[in-house]
Amino acid sequence: DAGVIQSPRHEVTEMGQEVTLRCKPISGHNSLFWYRQTMMRGLELLIYFNNNVPIDDSGMPEDRFSAKMPNASFSTLKIQPSEPRDSAVYFCASSLWDTPGGYTFGSGTRLTVV
Amino acid sequence: AQRVTQPEKLLSVFKGAPVELKCNYSYSGSPELFWYVQYSRQRLQLLLRHISRESIKGFTADLNKGETSFHLKKPFAQEEDSAMYYCALRAGTALIFGKGTTLSVSS
């Protein structure tokens, strides 16, 4: 397995534009998590899915953020419209439901909004 | 409230010195705790979990429920240990992470 795959690796966009980040979890994993990493706040949980169903989106900062998981092998995180304060590294992670084994993280997408 | 606190943003030590990365948590249930590590330009990876009571790369961590702590220790630091370390608490399915501590080991 290639692990959790995120795309793009880097994204630079102008303020006001729509940004879509993509994640392919490990095959067979049924939980998927989106995190945002910044120097000031560390790793923040944005939203997570179990069996493609959103369970907790209380970490999504604003209505400008939305996430979907249309099937077990794909998820998107969308920001519309984007703002400079959204600049961060966005990580996707997957795991088996209720496993003590921890998560497998993707390489992250570094988003810069100018 | 569920919370993980890592009080040090940066810890600098010399090679061969002992290392202790502090982690305190707040959780009403039975805690399950982890340490993750992120080396430069690499993805986050699981270092160890308290239920396994294991030692990975010379690191150990003991859960102290009385002090609500899960400090990460290594008796002799190596330069290759330089990385960002995150303590995490499992709350339901999701992990709550601390803000992380950067460990810098110099010769």
gemmi code that builds the backbone of each chain (N, CA, C; Angstrom):
import gemmi

chains = {
    "A": [
        ("ASP", (0.852, -1.182, 0.000), (0.000, 0.000, 0.000), (0.890, 1.235, 0.000)),
        ("ALA", (0.497, 2.264, -0.749), (1.307, 3.471, -0.860), (1.093, 4.392, 0.314)),
        ("GLY", (0.265, 4.013, 1.240), (-0.008, 4.883, 2.369), (-1.103, 5.864, 2.042)),
        ("VAL", (-1.279, 6.850, 2.917), (-2.277, 7.885, 2.695), (-1.714, 8.883, 1.685)),
        ("ILE", (-2.465, 9.127, 0.642), (-1.983, 9.986, -0.441), (-2.761, 11.288, -0.464)),
        ("GLN", (-2.028, 12.390, -0.399), (-2.653, 13.703, -0.447), (-2.178, 14.451, -1.687)),
        ("SER", (-3.088, 15.238, -2.226), (-2.713, 16.100, -3.351), (-3.490, 17.396, -3.280)),
        ("PRO", (-2.905, 18.496, -3.764), (-1.508, 18.595, -4.179), (-0.571, 18.662, -2.977)),
        ("ARG", (0.711, 18.611, -3.181), (1.674, 18.761, -2.086), (1.804, 20.224, -1.681)),
        ("HIS", (1.724, 21.082, -2.671), (1.805, 22.521, -2.421), (0.719, 23.223, -3.228)),
        ("GLU", (0.142, 24.253, -2.626), (-0.881, 25.021, -3.320), (-0.708, 26.471, -2.947)),
        ("VAL", (-0.560, 27.319, -3.954), (-0.513, 28.755, -3.741), (-1.689, 29.354, -4.488)),
        ("THR", (-2.490, 30.126, -3.792), (-3.675, 30.683, -4.410), (-3.898, 32.107, -3.924)),
        ("GLU", (-4.708, 32.805, -4.651), (-5.015, 34.181, -4.255), (-6.236, 34.213, -3.349)),
        ("MET", (-6.235, 35.160, -2.468), (-7.355, 35.355, -1.564), (-8.657, 35.436, -2.352)),
        ("GLY", (-9.663, 34.731, -1.856), (-10.956, 34.729, -2.510), (-11.192, 33.546, -3.420)),
        ("GLN", (-10.119, 32.861, -3.782), (-10.258, 31.706, -4.665), (-10.690, 30.470, -3.888)),
        ("GLU", (-11.277, 29.528, -4.624), (-11.649, 28.252, -4.034), (-10.461, 27.307, -4.066)),
        ("VAL", (-10.282, 26.574, -2.965), (-9.185, 25.614, -2.871), (-9.773, 24.253, -2.519)),
        ("THR", (-9.321, 23.221, -3.208), (-9.768, 21.855, -2.904), (-8.565, 20.973, -2.638)),
        ("LEU", (-8.538, 20.380, -1.467), (-7.479, 19.457, -1.079), (-8.042, 18.042, -1.125)),
        ("ARG", (-7.205, 17.111, -1.542), (-7.680, 15.744, -1.768), (-6.907, 14.725, -0.939)),
        ("CYS", (-7.587, 13.647, -0.596), (-6.981, 12.607, 0.227), (-7.500, 11.236, -0.175)),
        ("LYS", (-6.564, 10.307, -0.311), (-6.912, 8.900, -0.547), (-6.405, 8.109, 0.653)),
        ("PRO", (-7.301, 7.548, 1.457), (-6.845, 6.816, 2.651), (-6.296, 5.445, 2.294)),
        ("ILE", (-5.748, 4.793, 3.286), (-5.272, 3.430, 3.106), (-6.477, 2.513, 2.882)),
        ("SER", (-6.344, 1.642, 1.914), (-7.430, 0.715, 1.600), (-7.763, -0.134, 2.818)),
        ("GLY", (-9.062, -0.184, 3.138), (-9.495, -0.963, 4.291), (-9.669, -0.142, 5.558)),
        ("HIS", (-9.038, 1.032, 5.612), (-9.246, 1.905, 6.761), (-10.621, 2.543, 6.664)),
        ("ASN", (-11.326, 2.592, 7.771), (-12.684, 3.119, 7.713), (-12.869, 4.414, 8.501)),
        ("SER", (-11.782, 4.976, 9.015), (-11.857, 6.293, 9.646), (-10.881, 7.222, 8.942)),
        ("LEU", (-11.340, 8.449, 8.694), (-10.497, 9.435, 8.010), (-10.588, 10.760, 8.744)),
        ("PHE", (-9.447, 11.419, 8.875), (-9.334, 12.629, 9.679), (-8.640, 13.723, 8.870)),
        ("TRP", (-9.119, 14.941, 9.042), (-8.443, 16.111, 8.476), (-7.928, 16.970, 9.638)),
        ("TYR", (-6.632, 17.319, 9.563), (-6.004, 18.176, 10.557), (-5.369, 19.376, 9.862)),
        ("ARG", (-5.240, 20.450, 10.627), (-4.519, 21.631, 10.150), (-3.363, 21.889, 11.103)),
        ("GLN", (-2.195, 22.151, 10.543), (-0.999, 22.386, 11.353), (-0.487, 23.806, 11.131)),
        ("THR", (-0.363, 24.555, 12.211), (0.250, 25.882, 12.166), (1.238, 26.008, 13.315)),
        ("MET", (2.134, 26.965, 13.196), (3.120, 27.169, 14.258), (2.439, 27.562, 15.552)),
        ("MET", (1.424, 28.414, 15.444), (0.789, 28.957, 16.651), (-0.101, 27.941, 17.347)),
        ("ARG", (-0.819, 27.147, 16.592), (-1.854, 26.298, 17.177), (-1.550, 24.807, 17.115)),
        ("GLY", (-0.420, 24.453, 16.500), (-0.088, 23.039, 16.417), (-1.029, 22.298, 15.492)),
        ("LEU", (-1.378, 21.070, 15.850), (-2.251, 20.227, 15.044), (-3.683, 20.330, 15.556)),
        ("GLU", (-4.558, 20.818, 14.716), (-5.963, 20.962, 15.098), (-6.810, 20.000, 14.282)),
        ("LEU", (-7.672, 19.265, 14.951), (-8.601, 18.382, 14.257), (-9.716, 19.222, 13.645)),
        ("LEU", (-9.913, 19.070, 12.355), (-10.964, 19.821, 11.666), (-12.257, 19.013, 11.602)),
        ("ILE", (-12.145, 17.776, 11.109), (-13.317, 16.936, 10.913), (-12.863, 15.496, 10.794)),
        ("TYR", (-13.745, 14.557, 11.164), (-13.417, 13.170, 10.867), (-14.657, 12.385, 10.455)),
        ("PHE", (-14.388, 11.339, 9.701), (-15.412, 10.473, 9.129), (-15.214, 9.039, 9.626)),
        ("ASN", (-16.304, 8.354, 9.875), (-16.282, 6.908, 10.080), (-17.190, 6.293, 9.025)),
        ("ASN", (-16.654, 5.335, 8.286), (-17.439, 4.694, 7.214), (-18.096, 5.737, 6.315)),
        ("ASN", (-17.329, 6.739, 5.940), (-17.710, 7.792, 5.003), (-18.706, 8.797, 5.580)),
        ("VAL", (-19.090, 8.656, 6.816), (-20.078, 9.544, 7.415), (-19.366, 10.544, 8.326)),
        ("PRO", (-19.622, 11.840, 8.160), (-18.987, 12.818, 9.053), (-19.494, 12.650, 10.478)),
        ("ILE", (-18.573, 12.520, 11.420), (-18.935, 12.269, 12.808), (-18.854, 13.537, 13.637)),
        ("ASP", (-17.783, 14.287, 13.439), (-17.558, 15.475, 14.243), (-16.876, 16.531, 13.389)),
        ("ASP", (-17.576, 17.602, 13.119), (-16.993, 18.692, 12.323), (-16.866, 19.959, 13.169)),
        ("SER", (-16.850, 19.796, 14.471), (-16.807, 20.964, 15.355), (-15.493, 21.739, 15.235)),
        ("GLY", (-14.485, 21.115, 14.672), (-13.218, 21.794, 14.498), (-13.113, 22.612, 13.232)),
        ("MET", (-14.077, 22.504, 12.369), (-14.064, 23.298, 11.138), (-14.228, 24.751, 11.528)),
        ("PRO", (-13.280, 25.592, 11.149), (-13.264, 26.953, 11.693), (-14.426, 27.831, 11.266)),
        ("GLU", (-14.855, 27.701, 10.039), (-15.915, 28.584, 9.552), (-16.694, 27.871, 8.458)),
        ("ASP", (-17.797, 28.505, 8.082), (-18.603, 27.932, 7.000), (-17.866, 27.914, 5.674)),
        ("ARG", (-16.782, 28.625, 5.597), (-16.000, 28.610, 4.359), (-15.349, 27.243, 4.132)),
        ("PHE", (-15.257, 26.462, 5.191), (-14.644, 25.139, 5.118), (-15.729, 24.079, 4.987)),
        ("SER", (-15.494, 23.130, 4.082), (-16.406, 21.992, 3.964), (-15.599, 20.761, 3.581)),
        ("ALA", (-16.089, 19.600, 3.977), (-15.402, 18.351, 3.664), (-16.420, 17.304, 3.258)),
        ("LYS", (-15.988, 16.452, 2.339), (-16.856, 15.374, 1.863), (-16.065, 14.084, 1.784)),
        ("MET", (-16.796, 12.989, 1.864), (-16.183, 11.687, 1.642), (-17.192, 10.854, 0.857)),
        ("PRO", (-17.190, 10.984, -0.448), (-18.203, 10.319, -1.273), (-18.078, 8.811, -1.308)),
        ("ASN", (-16.877, 8.304, -1.047), (-16.692, 6.850, -0.975), (-15.515, 6.538, -0.068)),
        ("ALA", (-15.266, 5.264, 0.121), (-14.261, 4.845, 1.103), (-12.835, 5.162, 0.688)),
        ("SER", (-12.627, 5.561, -0.548), (-11.261, 5.762, -1.024), (-10.952, 7.212, -1.388)),
        ("PHE", (-11.810, 8.141, -0.990), (-11.565, 9.519, -1.424), (-12.275, 10.513, -0.511)),
        ("SER", (-11.539, 11.585, -0.192), (-12.135, 12.664, 0.589), (-11.579, 13.992, 0.095)),
        ("THR", (-12.379, 15.044, 0.232), (-11.936, 16.379, -0.131), (-12.196, 17.342, 1.012)),
        ("LEU", (-11.324, 18.333, 1.096), (-11.505, 19.461, 2.004), (-11.485, 20.709, 1.138)),
        ("LYS", (-12.562, 21.474, 1.209), (-12.696, 22.637, 0.344), (-12.758, 23.904, 1.179)),
        ("ILE", (-12.085, 24.929, 0.695), (-12.146, 26.248, 1.335), (-12.621, 27.246, 0.273)),
        ("GLN", (-13.739, 27.888, 0.554), (-14.320, 28.816, -0.400), (-15.093, 29.906, 0.325)),
        ("PRO", (-14.655, 31.160, 0.230), (-13.436, 31.647, -0.387), (-12.247, 31.531, 0.563)),
        ("SER", (-11.069, 31.406, 0.018), (-9.879, 31.280, 0.857), (-9.408, 32.652, 1.345)),
        ("GLU", (-8.737, 32.642, 2.510), (-8.193, 33.855, 3.112), (-6.749, 33.594, 3.532)),
        ("PRO", (-5.948, 34.649, 3.643), (-4.535, 34.456, 4.026), (-4.366, 33.686, 5.334)),
        ("ARG", (-5.280, 33.861, 6.275), (-5.149, 33.154, 7.564), (-5.409, 31.652, 7.443)),
        ("ASP", (-5.833, 31.206, 6.294), (-6.000, 29.770, 6.066), (-4.675, 29.097, 5.708)),
        ("SER", (-3.645, 29.887, 5.496), (-2.336, 29.332, 5.144), (-1.848, 28.420, 6.262)),
        ("ALA", (-1.534, 27.188, 5.910), (-1.163, 26.164, 6.889), (-0.795, 24.903, 6.120)),
        ("VAL", (-0.388, 23.877, 6.869), (-0.243, 22.550, 6.286), (-1.462, 21.733, 6.710)),
        ("TYR", (-2.126, 21.142, 5.735), (-3.327, 20.350, 5.997), (-2.974, 18.873, 5.834)),
        ("PHE", (-3.232, 18.127, 6.911), (-2.927, 16.705, 6.907), (-4.209, 15.885, 6.879)),
        ("CYS", (-4.123, 14.804, 6.176), (-5.156, 13.776, 6.196), (-4.551, 12.544, 6.861)),
        ("ALA", (-5.351, 11.828, 7.632), (-4.895, 10.593, 8.268), (-6.026, 9.577, 8.215)),
        ("SER", (-5.664, 8.312, 8.225), (-6.693, 7.278, 8.246), (-6.328, 6.214, 9.276)),
        ("SER", (-7.330, 5.478, 9.705), (-7.106, 4.395, 10.653), (-8.253, 3.406, 10.558)),
        ("LEU", (-8.058, 2.268, 11.189), (-9.161, 1.326, 11.345), (-10.012, 1.791, 12.515)),
        ("TRP", (-11.304, 1.558, 12.402), (-12.216, 1.964, 13.458), (-11.788, 1.386, 14.796)),
        ("ASP", (-11.664, 2.279, 15.754), (-11.455, 1.877, 17.137), (-10.234, 0.979, 17.300)),
        ("THR", (-9.170, 1.331, 16.608), (-7.960, 0.531, 16.723), (-6.969, 1.216, 17.649)),
        ("PRO", (-6.232, 0.456, 18.434), (-5.208, 1.086, 19.271), (-3.919, 1.378, 18.509)),
        ("GLY", (-3.910, 1.122, 17.252), (-2.674, 1.223, 16.481), (-2.312, 2.613, 16.025)),
        ("GLY", (-3.186, 3.558, 16.250), (-2.847, 4.909, 15.844), (-3.170, 5.180, 14.385)),
        ("TYR", (-2.819, 6.353, 13.956), (-3.145, 6.809, 12.618), (-1.981, 6.605, 11.654)),
        ("THR", (-2.315, 6.614, 10.373), (-1.320, 6.770, 9.320), (-1.589, 8.104, 8.657)),
        ("PHE", (-0.583, 8.952, 8.651), (-0.732, 10.288, 8.100), (-0.254, 10.357, 6.661)),
        ("GLY", (-0.864, 11.269, 5.905), (-0.347, 11.629, 4.600), (0.788, 12.624, 4.741)),
        ("SER", (1.349, 13.005, 3.618), (2.479, 13.940, 3.608), (2.059, 15.386, 3.801)),
        ("GLY", (0.768, 15.635, 3.693), (0.270, 16.981, 3.909), (0.233, 17.817, 2.643)),
        ("THR", (-0.620, 18.827, 2.679), (-0.666, 19.849, 1.616), (-0.323, 21.181, 2.257)),
        ("ARG", (0.713, 21.822, 1.733), (1.087, 23.136, 2.241), (0.342, 24.186, 1.432)),
        ("LEU", (-0.588, 24.861, 2.086), (-1.426, 25.862, 1.433), (-0.936, 27.256, 1.776)),
        ("THR", (-0.734, 28.048, 0.761), (-0.384, 29.457, 0.945), (-1.422, 30.296, 0.220)),
        ("VAL", (-2.076, 31.170, 0.955), (-3.072, 32.069, 0.376), (-2.500, 33.482, 0.420)),
        ("VAL", (-2.354, 34.096, -0.752), (-1.729, 35.425, -0.821), (-2.766, 36.502, -1.165)),
    ],
    "B": [
        ("ALA", (-13.014, 19.149, 30.072), (-12.647, 19.337, 28.665), (-11.441, 18.454, 28.340)),
        ("GLN", (-11.403, 17.987, 27.119), (-10.286, 17.154, 26.674), (-9.177, 18.066, 26.188)),
        ("ARG", (-8.018, 17.869, 26.728), (-6.925, 18.771, 26.375), (-5.590, 18.071, 26.569)),
        ("VAL", (-4.641, 18.414, 25.704), (-3.267, 17.939, 25.831), (-2.362, 19.163, 25.882)),
        ("THR", (-1.509, 19.205, 26.880), (-0.614, 20.348, 27.059), (0.834, 19.900, 26.972)),
        ("GLN", (1.553, 20.533, 26.067), (2.991, 20.338, 25.986), (3.613, 21.702, 26.296)),
        ("PRO", (4.148, 21.869, 27.481), (4.534, 23.212, 27.929), (5.741, 23.809, 27.224)),
        ("GLU", (6.566, 22.984, 26.629), (7.785, 23.497, 25.992), (7.622, 23.502, 24.482)),
        ("LYS", (7.865, 24.649, 23.861), (7.852, 24.700, 22.393), (9.165, 24.163, 21.833)),
        ("LEU", (10.249, 24.405, 22.566), (11.573, 24.020, 22.091), (12.375, 23.460, 23.252)),
        ("LEU", (13.042, 22.345, 22.994), (13.940, 21.759, 23.976), (15.265, 21.491, 23.276)),
        ("SER", (16.320, 22.122, 23.773), (17.638, 21.961, 23.181), (18.542, 21.242, 24.161)),
        ("VAL", (19.168, 20.152, 23.698), (20.077, 19.391, 24.545), (21.315, 19.030, 23.729)),
        ("PHE", (22.354, 18.615, 24.456), (23.560, 18.126, 23.801), (23.463, 16.609, 23.631)),
        ("LYS", (24.138, 16.150, 22.616), (24.212, 14.714, 22.351), (24.705, 13.983, 23.597)),
        ("GLY", (24.004, 12.900, 23.937), (24.374, 12.124, 25.101), (23.666, 12.532, 26.376)),
        ("ALA", (23.015, 13.675, 26.369), (22.297, 14.148, 27.555), (20.933, 13.478, 27.640)),
        ("PRO", (20.366, 13.386, 28.834), (19.013, 12.836, 28.958), (17.975, 13.816, 28.433)),
        ("VAL", (16.876, 13.246, 27.950), (15.804, 14.050, 27.383), (14.492, 13.689, 28.070)),
        ("GLU", (13.703, 14.723, 28.382), (12.341, 14.505, 28.854), (11.432, 15.527, 28.210)),
        ("LEU", (10.523, 15.053, 27.397), (9.533, 15.912, 26.756), (8.240, 15.769, 27.547)),
        ("LYS", (7.753, 16.897, 28.047), (6.616, 16.853, 28.954), (5.271, 16.865, 28.224)),
        ("CYS", (4.335, 16.125, 28.804), (2.976, 16.074, 28.268), (2.018, 15.890, 29.442)),
        ("ASN", (1.049, 16.756, 29.533), (-0.021, 16.605, 30.508), (-1.355, 16.587, 29.787)),
        ("TYR", (-2.302, 15.879, 30.333), (-3.587, 15.747, 29.665), (-4.727, 16.000, 30.632)),
        ("SER", (-5.884, 16.275, 30.047), (-7.122, 16.426, 30.790), (-8.168, 15.600, 30.074)),
        ("TYR", (-8.726, 14.603, 30.777), (-9.703, 13.706, 30.149), (-10.497, 13.027, 31.230)),
        ("SER", (-11.792, 12.981, 31.101), (-12.644, 12.439, 32.152), (-12.722, 10.918, 32.143)),
        ("GLY", (-12.425, 10.317, 31.011), (-12.526, 8.864, 30.916), (-11.191, 8.194, 31.154)),
        ("SER", (-11.086, 6.946, 30.689), (-9.827, 6.224, 30.792), (-8.942, 6.628, 29.611)),
        ("PRO", (-7.821, 7.266, 29.865), (-7.050, 7.853, 28.757), (-6.253, 6.816, 27.971)),
        ("GLU", (-6.131, 7.107, 26.696), (-5.252, 6.336, 25.822), (-4.327, 7.354, 25.157)),
        ("LEU", (-3.038, 7.208, 25.383), (-2.100, 8.258, 24.972), (-1.048, 7.741, 24.019)),
        ("PHE", (-0.589, 8.646, 23.174), (0.368, 8.339, 22.122), (1.426, 9.441, 22.048)),
        ("TRP", (2.569, 9.076, 21.496), (3.546, 10.058, 21.049), (3.762, 9.864, 19.551)),
        ("TYR", (3.669, 10.976, 18.809), (3.966, 10.984, 17.382), (5.210, 11.838, 17.156)),
        ("VAL", (5.943, 11.522, 16.094), (7.154, 12.265, 15.770), (7.111, 12.686, 14.309)),
        ("GLN", (7.624, 13.865, 14.042), (7.711, 14.377, 12.672), (9.140, 14.840, 12.427)),
        ("TYR", (9.897, 14.039, 11.681), (11.250, 14.428, 11.290), (11.162, 15.427, 10.147)),
        ("SER", (12.240, 16.151, 9.952), (12.248, 17.202, 8.951), (11.833, 16.659, 7.587)),
        ("ARG", (10.832, 17.306, 7.000), (10.376, 16.972, 5.643), (9.773, 15.562, 5.545)),
        ("GLN", (9.348, 15.031, 6.663), (8.690, 13.722, 6.638), (7.301, 13.825, 7.262)),
        ("ARG", (6.499, 12.822, 7.028), (5.149, 12.841, 7.585), (5.162, 12.430, 9.047)),
        ("LEU", (4.120, 12.807, 9.756), (3.981, 12.369, 11.148), (3.892, 10.845, 11.206)),
        ("GLN", (4.538, 10.298, 12.197), (4.472, 8.851, 12.372), (4.365, 8.517, 13.853)),
        ("LEU", (3.705, 7.414, 14.114), (3.527, 6.974, 15.483), (4.864, 6.540, 16.071)),
        ("LEU", (5.184, 7.057, 17.250), (6.414, 6.659, 17.923), (6.114, 5.563, 18.939)),
        ("LEU", (5.191, 5.846, 19.844), (4.797, 4.800, 20.780), (3.440, 5.131, 21.393)),
        ("ARG", (2.846, 4.104, 21.990), (1.539, 4.251, 22.632), (1.616, 3.620, 24.011)),
        ("HIS", (0.890, 4.192, 24.943), (1.106, 3.782, 26.329), (0.635, 2.357, 26.580)),
        ("ILE", (-0.373, 1.894, 25.847), (-0.900, 0.562, 26.140), (0.107, -0.530, 25.775)),
        ("SER", (1.076, -0.194, 24.919), (2.040, -1.206, 24.506), (3.221, -1.308, 25.461)),
        ("ARG", (3.408, -0.245, 26.240), (4.512, -0.206, 27.190), (5.831, -0.602, 26.505)),
        ("GLU", (6.041, -0.011, 25.331), (7.199, -0.396, 24.537), (8.266, 0.689, 24.586)),
        ("SER", (9.448, 0.335, 24.107), (10.525, 1.299, 23.948), (10.877, 1.332, 22.467)),
        ("ILE", (10.781, 2.510, 21.883), (11.069, 2.676, 20.461), (12.209, 3.673, 20.321)),
        ("LYS", (13.254, 3.287, 19.606), (14.424, 4.147, 19.388), (14.978, 4.670, 20.713)),
        ("GLY", (14.825, 3.888, 21.768), (15.350, 4.265, 23.067), (14.426, 5.135, 23.891)),
        ("PHE", (13.287, 5.527, 23.308), (12.312, 6.353, 24.006), (11.319, 5.489, 24.782)),
        ("THR", (10.941, 5.978, 25.959), (9.887, 5.362, 26.737), (8.958, 6.448, 27.262)),
        ("ALA", (7.748, 6.045, 27.611), (6.801, 6.984, 28.214), (5.895, 6.208, 29.139)),
        ("ASP", (5.730, 6.714, 30.329), (4.877, 6.058, 31.317), (3.680, 6.934, 31.622)),
        ("LEU", (2.517, 6.307, 31.617), (1.306, 7.036, 31.958), (1.198, 7.156, 33.471)),
        ("ASN", (1.083, 8.366, 33.958), (0.920, 8.635, 35.376), (-0.454, 9.274, 35.566)),
        ("LYS", (-1.413, 8.449, 35.959), (-2.785, 8.956, 36.069), (-2.925, 9.946, 37.212)),
        ("GLY", (-2.131, 9.767, 38.269), (-2.222, 10.697, 39.390), (-1.806, 12.103, 39.006)),
        ("GLU", (-0.764, 12.192, 38.190), (-0.282, 13.496, 37.749), (-0.818, 13.855, 36.367)),
        ("THR", (-1.654, 12.999, 35.814), (-2.187, 13.171, 34.444), (-1.080, 13.558, 33.484)),
        ("SER", (-0.034, 12.742, 33.477), (1.111, 13.037, 32.616), (1.503, 11.815, 31.805)),
        ("PHE", (2.198, 12.091, 30.720), (2.691, 11.030, 29.820), (3.973, 11.560, 29.195)),
        ("HIS", (4.979, 11.761, 30.036), (6.233, 12.365, 29.575), (7.048, 11.364, 28.774)),
        ("LEU", (7.718, 11.862, 27.742), (8.564, 11.035, 26.875), (10.015, 11.194, 27.315)),
        ("LYS", (10.691, 10.059, 27.491), (12.050, 10.104, 28.025), (13.005, 9.280, 27.187)),
        ("LYS", (14.253, 9.742, 27.198), (15.335, 8.974, 26.592), (16.591, 9.275, 27.383)),
        ("PRO", (17.324, 8.253, 27.798), (18.477, 8.517, 28.674), (19.643, 9.222, 27.987)),
        ("PHE", (19.857, 8.945, 26.692), (20.996, 9.529, 25.982), (20.536, 9.995, 24.597)),
        ("ALA", (20.412, 11.285, 24.425), (19.909, 11.821, 23.154), (20.928, 11.659, 22.032)),
        ("GLN", (20.427, 11.436, 20.834), (21.241, 11.358, 19.628), (20.833, 12.474, 18.677)),
        ("GLU", (21.760, 12.866, 17.799), (21.444, 13.956, 16.877), (20.260, 13.604, 15.986)),
        ("GLU", (20.125, 12.345, 15.642), (19.018, 11.939, 14.774), (17.657, 11.982, 15.479)),
        ("ASP", (17.661, 12.271, 16.772), (16.387, 12.434, 17.488), (15.784, 13.819, 17.269)),
        ("SER", (16.533, 14.713, 16.668), (16.023, 16.070, 16.418), (14.777, 15.996, 15.537)),
        ("ALA", (13.680, 16.517, 16.038), (12.392, 16.413, 15.344), (11.345, 17.163, 16.155)),
        ("MET", (10.125, 17.189, 15.603), (8.981, 17.719, 16.337), (8.254, 16.533, 16.951)),
        ("TYR", (7.916, 16.643, 18.227), (7.244, 15.558, 18.932), (5.869, 16.041, 19.406)),
        ("TYR", (4.867, 15.233, 19.098), (3.505, 15.549, 19.496), (2.972, 14.474, 20.441)),
        ("CYS", (2.403, 14.918, 21.533), (1.675, 14.046, 22.431), (0.209, 14.070, 22.016)),
        ("ALA", (-0.458, 12.918, 22.069), (-1.842, 12.860, 21.613), (-2.686, 12.012, 22.557)),
        ("LEU", (-3.928, 12.428, 22.719), (-4.903, 11.757, 23.562), (-6.036, 11.271, 22.688)),
        ("ARG", (-6.392, 10.011, 22.855), (-7.499, 9.482, 22.063), (-8.816, 9.787, 22.769)),
        ("ALA", (-9.670, 10.511, 22.075), (-10.990, 10.875, 22.589), (-12.015, 10.289, 21.627)),
        ("GLY", (-12.583, 9.150, 21.965), (-13.447, 8.458, 21.020), (-12.592, 7.896, 19.912)),
        ("THR", (-12.941, 8.199, 18.678), (-12.131, 7.737, 17.549), (-10.997, 8.708, 17.252)),
        ("ALA", (-11.196, 9.980, 17.551), (-10.240, 11.007, 17.137), (-9.114, 11.177, 18.141)),
        ("LEU", (-7.983, 11.656, 17.632), (-6.848, 12.019, 18.475), (-6.809, 13.527, 18.662)),
        ("ILE", (-6.616, 13.939, 19.901), (-6.401, 15.351, 20.224), (-4.907, 15.523, 20.467)),
        ("PHE", (-4.300, 16.418, 19.717), (-2.858, 16.614, 19.810), (-2.505, 17.840, 20.649)),
        ("GLY", (-1.352, 17.775, 21.302), (-0.774, 18.958, 21.890), (-0.161, 19.820, 20.799)),
        ("LYS", (0.403, 20.964, 21.194), (0.954, 21.881, 20.196), (2.331, 21.471, 19.716)),
        ("GLY", (2.910, 20.461, 20.359), (4.179, 19.948, 19.903), (5.380, 20.588, 20.573)),
        ("THR", (6.457, 19.810, 20.654), (7.741, 20.297, 21.172), (8.812, 19.958, 20.155)),
        ("THR", (9.585, 20.951, 19.777), (10.723, 20.723, 18.890), (11.918, 20.329, 19.723)),
        ("LEU", (12.457, 19.164, 19.451), (13.670, 18.708, 20.127), (14.863, 18.954, 19.210)),
        ("SER", (15.837, 19.645, 19.725), (17.060, 19.911, 18.971), (18.227, 19.313, 19.749)),
        ("VAL", (18.926, 18.372, 19.113), (20.076, 17.722, 19.737), (21.328, 18.133, 18.973)),
        ("SER", (22.265, 18.716, 19.667), (23.485, 19.192, 19.015), (24.705, 18.513, 19.629)),
        ("SER", (25.745, 18.478, 18.839), (26.968, 17.799, 19.294), (27.908, 18.769, 19.996)),
    ],
}
model = gemmi.Model(1)
for chain_id, residues in chains.items():
    chain = gemmi.Chain(chain_id)
    for i, (resn, *xyz) in enumerate(residues, 1):
        res = gemmi.Residue()
        res.name, res.seqid = resn, gemmi.SeqId(i, " ")
        for name, pos in zip(("N", "CA", "C"), xyz):
            atom = gemmi.Atom()
            atom.name, atom.element = name, gemmi.Element(name[0])
            atom.pos, atom.b_iso = gemmi.Position(*pos), 0.0
            res.add_atom(atom)
        chain.add_residue(res)
    model.add_chain(chain)
structure = gemmi.Structure()
structure.add_model(model)
structure.setup_entities()
